[in-house]
Structures are given as C-alpha cells and as structure tokens.
Amino acid sequence: MDLTPYLETLRADLAAAAAPGGPETTRAAELLGYSLESSARLALLEALSDAAAEITTRLSDASVEVRLRGREADLVVTPVAPEGPVSPAPEAHPAPPIDGGDLARLTLRMPETLKTHIEQVAAAEGISVNAWLVRAVTAAVRFPTGPPAARPGKPGKSLKGYFQA
C-alpha cells in the first residue's frame, strides 16, 4: 500500500487551509507539510499496525500483519494451521472471551535470548512478533497447562521427557 497519496492529500489540505493567509503563509504551510511527512507516515503505519493487531485478535484461523518494503506498507494475511486435534482439559477458571473489546498495550520484559528466539520463530512462520505472542497467549489462556498438581483432576501425575524446538 503506497502511503504517498494520503500524504499528498494532507499537504494539499494544509496548503488550502493556508491560502487565505497570503503567499507567505502558503509557502510556510508548504514547507511545514514536507517537514511533517515522516511523522505523518509513521502515524499512518502505526494506525495500520493497530488495525492489523485488532483484526488478528478477531480472527481464529489467520493473522494480519503490516510488512514494510521500502516506503510502502503491505497488509499480509497468514492462515494459521490448527496444531492437530486438541481436546481442552477442564478448566478451573473459564477463559475470558478472546474476541472483541478494545486493544490494550502491554509491556513485557523477557530475557534477550528468549526475545531473539521468538523473533526467529515468528519470522519463520511469516508473522509479526506481536501476532505470534497474541496467538501464544490466546492458546495458553484457552488451554492452560501447568505442573500436574496445579491441573484439576490430575493429582500425582507427572510427565518427563525431552523436547527440542
């Protein structure tokens, strides 16, 4: 998606608003329009990213992300393949509804090595880190697991083994 037409419309609107002020005001508005281009482009990209994140939270079988190529933004829809048949364990606390509602920002602190690994896994799946984290947290809320003692109906059971991702 080429953002240039939107930025040109913004510049033209600014010039039209300044026109009654005379040539000096029009020239100042023109210079201001070009100066604000990078900030306006960034604001448009942030709006597209927020929209993609909101759409992703409402889709159960796909994720939407914004990919930048040069000065253009592409909206990419990636289908999410189900990970085999999953029979949800009974939950002590039912999960809140995932879809709907306003988006909220969250600051997450994690070890740098884990962040790097998440970035690699998300890139390999062709989705953004945000979309990957939303999907992972959604799955964790819908199908919680934990130590055997913490799961209802499974006292004393343990699982031992090896897994490599």
VEXDREN-2710 file (C-alpha; in Angstrom, 1 decimal):
% VEXDREN-2710
k/r/px/py/pz
1/MET/0.0/0.0/0.0
2/ASP/1.5/3.3/-1.1
3/LEU/1.1/5.9/1.6
4/THR/2.1/8.8/-0.7
5/PRO/-1.4/9.7/-1.9
6/TYR/-2.6/10.1/1.7
7/LEU/0.4/12.3/2.5
8/GLU/-0.1/14.4/-0.6
9/THR/-3.8/14.9/0.3
10/LEU/-2.7/16.0/3.8
11/ARG/-0.2/18.5/2.2
12/ALA/-2.9/19.8/-0.2
13/ASP/-5.4/20.2/2.7
14/LEU/-2.8/22.1/4.7
15/ALA/-2.0/24.4/1.7
16/ALA/-5.7/25.0/1.1
17/ALA/-6.2/26.0/4.7
18/ALA/-3.2/28.4/4.5
19/ALA/-4.2/30.0/1.2
20/PRO/-6.4/32.8/2.7
21/GLY/-3.3/33.9/4.6
22/GLY/-1.4/35.0/1.5
23/PRO/1.7/33.8/-0.3
24/GLU/3.9/33.8/2.7
25/THR/1.5/31.7/4.8
26/THR/1.0/29.4/1.8
27/ARG/4.8/28.9/1.5
28/ALA/5.1/28.3/5.2
29/ALA/2.3/25.7/5.0
30/GLU/4.1/24.0/2.1
31/LEU/7.4/23.8/4.0
32/LEU/5.5/22.5/7.1
33/GLY/3.8/19.9/5.0
34/TYR/7.0/18.5/3.7
35/SER/8.6/18.6/7.2
36/LEU/5.7/16.7/8.7
37/GLU/5.8/13.9/6.0
38/SER/7.9/11.5/8.0
39/SER/5.8/12.0/11.2
40/ALA/2.6/11.6/9.3
41/ARG/3.9/8.4/7.5
42/LEU/4.8/7.0/10.9
43/ALA/1.4/7.8/12.3
44/LEU/-0.3/6.1/9.3
45/LEU/1.9/3.0/9.8
46/GLU/1.1/2.9/13.5
47/ALA/-2.6/3.1/12.7
48/LEU/-2.2/0.2/10.1
49/SER/-0.3/-1.9/12.7
50/ASP/-3.0/-1.3/15.3
51/ALA/-5.7/-2.2/12.9
52/ALA/-3.9/-5.4/11.9
53/ALA/-3.5/-6.4/15.5
54/GLU/-7.2/-5.8/16.2
55/ILE/-8.2/-7.8/13.2
56/THR/-5.8/-10.6/14.2
57/THR/-7.5/-10.8/17.6
58/ARG/-10.9/-11.2/16.0
59/LEU/-9.7/-14.0/13.6
60/SER/-9.4/-17.5/14.8
61/ASP/-7.8/-19.0/11.7
62/ALA/-5.5/-16.2/10.4
63/SER/-3.2/-13.4/11.5
64/VAL/-2.8/-10.0/9.8
65/GLU/0.4/-8.0/9.9
66/VAL/1.9/-5.0/8.3
67/ARG/5.2/-5.5/6.4
68/LEU/7.3/-2.7/5.2
69/ARG/9.0/-2.7/1.9
70/GLY/10.9/0.5/1.4
71/ARG/8.4/3.3/1.9
72/GLU/5.4/1.0/1.3
73/ALA/3.3/-0.9/3.7
74/ASP/1.8/-4.3/2.8
75/LEU/-1.0/-5.9/4.8
76/VAL/-0.4/-9.6/4.8
77/VAL/-2.9/-12.2/5.9
78/THR/-1.4/-15.5/7.1
79/PRO/-3.6/-18.6/7.7
80/VAL/-2.9/-20.3/11.0
81/ALA/-2.9/-24.0/10.6
82/PRO/-4.5/-25.9/13.5
83/GLU/-2.0/-27.9/15.5
84/GLY/-3.8/-31.2/15.4
85/PRO/-6.8/-32.2/17.3
86/VAL/-6.8/-30.6/20.7
87/SER/-9.2/-31.7/23.4
88/PRO/-9.3/-29.0/26.0
89/ALA/-8.8/-30.1/29.6
90/PRO/-11.5/-29.0/32.0
91/GLU/-10.6/-25.6/33.3
92/ALA/-10.8/-24.5/36.9
93/HIS/-11.2/-20.9/35.7
94/PRO/-13.0/-20.4/32.4
95/ALA/-11.0/-18.3/29.9
96/PRO/-12.4/-14.8/29.2
97/PRO/-13.7/-14.2/25.7
98/ILE/-10.8/-13.5/23.4
99/ASP/-12.5/-11.8/20.6
100/GLY/-14.0/-8.3/20.8
101/GLY/-13.1/-5.5/23.0
102/ASP/-10.6/-2.7/22.8
103/LEU/-6.9/-3.3/22.3
104/ALA/-4.6/-2.7/25.2
105/ARG/-0.8/-2.2/25.2
106/LEU/1.3/-4.4/27.5
107/THR/5.0/-4.1/28.4
108/LEU/6.6/-7.4/28.5
109/ARG/10.1/-8.0/29.9
110/MET/11.9/-11.1/29.0
111/PRO/15.5/-12.4/28.6
112/GLU/17.1/-11.2/25.4
113/THR/17.8/-14.7/24.3
114/LEU/14.1/-15.6/24.6
115/LYS/13.2/-12.4/22.6
116/THR/15.6/-13.4/19.9
117/HIS/14.2/-16.9/19.7
118/ILE/10.6/-15.6/19.5
119/GLU/11.6/-13.2/16.7
120/GLN/13.2/-16.1/14.8
121/VAL/10.2/-18.4/15.3
122/ALA/7.7/-15.6/14.2
123/ALA/9.8/-14.8/11.2
124/ALA/10.0/-18.5/10.2
125/GLU/6.1/-18.6/10.4
126/GLY/5.9/-15.4/8.4
127/ILE/4.1/-13.4/11.1
128/SER/4.9/-10.5/13.3
129/VAL/6.2/-11.0/16.9
130/ASN/3.1/-9.3/18.2
131/ALA/0.8/-11.7/16.2
132/TRP/2.9/-14.6/17.4
133/LEU/2.7/-13.5/21.0
134/VAL/-1.1/-12.9/20.8
135/ARG/-1.6/-16.3/19.3
136/ALA/0.6/-18.0/22.0
137/VAL/-1.1/-16.2/24.9
138/THR/-4.5/-16.9/23.4
139/ALA/-3.7/-20.6/23.2
140/ALA/-2.3/-20.6/26.8
141/VAL/-5.5/-19.0/28.1
142/ARG/-7.8/-21.3/26.2
143/PHE/-5.9/-24.5/27.0
144/PRO/-3.9/-23.9/30.2
145/THR/-1.3/-26.4/31.3
146/GLY/1.0/-26.3/34.2
147/PRO/2.5/-28.6/36.8
148/PRO/0.4/-31.7/37.2
149/ALA/-0.6/-30.8/40.8
150/ALA/-2.0/-27.5/39.5
151/ARG/-4.3/-29.2/37.0
152/PRO/-7.6/-30.2/38.3
153/GLY/-8.3/-34.0/38.2
154/LYS/-4.7/-35.0/37.7
155/PRO/-3.1/-35.2/41.1
156/GLY/0.2/-37.0/41.3
157/LYS/0.6/-37.5/37.6
158/SER/3.9/-36.3/36.1
159/LEU/5.4/-36.1/32.6
160/LYS/9.0/-36.4/32.0
161/GLY/10.8/-36.3/28.7
162/TYR/12.7/-34.3/26.2
163/PHE/11.6/-31.7/23.7
164/GLN/13.5/-29.7/21.2
165/ALA/12.0/-26.7/19.3
END
